[in-house]
Amino acid sequence: MAKVFVTRKLPGGALDRIRQAGYGLEVWEGFCSPDRDTMLAKVAGVSGLITLLEDRIDAEVMDAAGPSLKVIAQYAVGVDNIDLQAARARGIRVTNTPGVLTDATADLAFALLAATARRVVEGHDYVRNGEWRCWHPELLLGPELHGATVLVVGFGRIGQAFAKRARGFDMTVLYTSRRERPEAKALGARRISLEEGLARADFVSLHVPLTPETHHLIDEAAFRRMKPGALLINTARGKVVKTQALVEALKAGHLGGAGLDVTDPEPLPPDHRLLHFPNVIVTPHVGSAGRATRVRMAEMVVDDLLAVLSGNEPENPVI
Ligand code: DGY
């Protein structure tokens, strides 16, 4: 019987369909990724794998699975944890979950922007710590959302959904993209170079995948170009930002604050320097964590896994 290994329990009932389709199913019950040795042992002889963004799926894992491995279905849109070249060389299909998590991720990016600008977490801590004694005209002032200029770095599905939310708050929207995007017109967004956009924006929100080109895209030079007091929002991948440069920009007071759903390293240790800044909000990589979104993502990975295993074309092929 062909076997499938899933590296975590997934919400909803989608995984049941793997067993119903006649495959052997093993689901890792741990909260975090199996350790390396366990992963290598668990994948031996499987035909299909369902993976998460923290599972490092490289040539060693593929070879440990052996020639039976036909498909790696990634429960995420980002696939930077999978060695695509190694998969291609072995004729293994890789699929992901684009589209379905666009709105949930854009919602969280906007929530981080609003919370960082209007100092929501600082306000909550102020109340919780018993510091709220009276109303004061200068208490917890922050930049206005309406009327601000936002730079959307990367204008794919999530970048566009974020732009739509920014327009709803009467912001001027600038975006970077390798090419002019026809969708921008309806969103009232204008294409600009990264350099110029960084210099003009009050808020910068990152929506690019992690690739060799985007690794440390936001480094010391990028922070220097940003307007004093600007805010950085990252719901893309932690390594798009050079953490050391981010810390320095915050320390110097040049950066007004940051809202981060992704960090480098990830998970961020509780004693990390980033967590010492009151104007930094960090959430634990939960951009797509809408209940319905996560159930739908499970349906998508199972659909594509079963499609490949039964000799059909998956709906969301990466390769
Ligand atoms: C993704 O899909 O890449 C997100 O980071 C997790 O849902």
Boltz pocket constraint, residues with backbone or C-beta under 6 A from the ligand:
constraints:
  - pocket:
      binder: B
      contacts: [[A, 53], [A, 75], [A, 76], [A, 77], [A, 78], [A, 79], [A, 97], [A, 101], [A, 235], [A, 236], [A, 285], [A, 287], [A, 288]]
      max_distance: 6.0
